[in-house]
């Protein structure tokens, strides 16, 4: 096992942890983890907050259960520096000192048919996601299976790149899975942490973009990210007819990054006949579709998620090549509940992250 020879590890560290008993998140002191023969030891440099990190603070019908009642460290998108490499690692690019980003699945085989779709469907393991069933990344030192990690391209800033390892990969999948051609119209519904990245990816692929959000500050971010048109449905009751006029019949695809049932209800109206609705955001309650419209091909439905470790590599390479940049506001770990309050209030612009160095 490669290991750092000049780095002193503390015995304990601060961690932002969720407790199902109190339905709250607190900063606790916990032991620094020790890696085994499959896991990298990583010093976290930046960890960013995703809405799914705090979903259990909200009512939900998704059946998501976090841990077994004991406090669990939240967080599943981060970047860091490798401190030790396990003996079973066959990725020669992973070395002590490597700047890395990483995804969150554990206890999976990575190779079965299910793992090629999403590691949650692994046939041979019982998937556990860091930040949910096991301690996640809002702590200074973590262990991660080496197959989850990749070395960052030199052009990516290690702090700003943290959101790319969930929000970025998810946003990219939402855009690319729609299967559009350059010059076609894509609606981005929800322009926050995922949406502002989705706009950048869509523009990099040559799509024309209409951005929709209920928060004017998010629409400003959408404009900065390259959106061709922006609409706030609260302020413009005729936005759907305007979209149809601008696009000559509707968008070829609409990517919904929100957790809003109302947003999903209105998304099909953005599409032209035969358009594609991309399901990315996860509402707390179920979403209804018009089965007849779907059966008659009025529109198609596809989905996207953070996918698999092998799919992060082309996303990160594309991000570096096209200078995709998350808008990140940094905090200290003791400010985790301030970050959550900002997110719940809809005041987060881009992504909120903890910087550990």
PyMOL commands that set and color helices and strands:
alter all, ss='L'
color gray80, all
select helices_A, chain A and resi 51-57+113-117+119-121+146-148+160-165+167-176+195-204+216-225+239-246+261-270+291-295+309-321+333-344
alter helices_A, ss='H'
color red, helices_A
select strands_A, chain A and resi 2-3+12-19+24-31+39-48+72-73+78-85+99-102+105-106+128-129+141-145+149-151+185-189+208-212+229-231+251-256+271-279+299-303+328-331+351-355
alter strands_A, ss='S'
color yellow, strands_A
deselect
rebuild
show_as cartoon
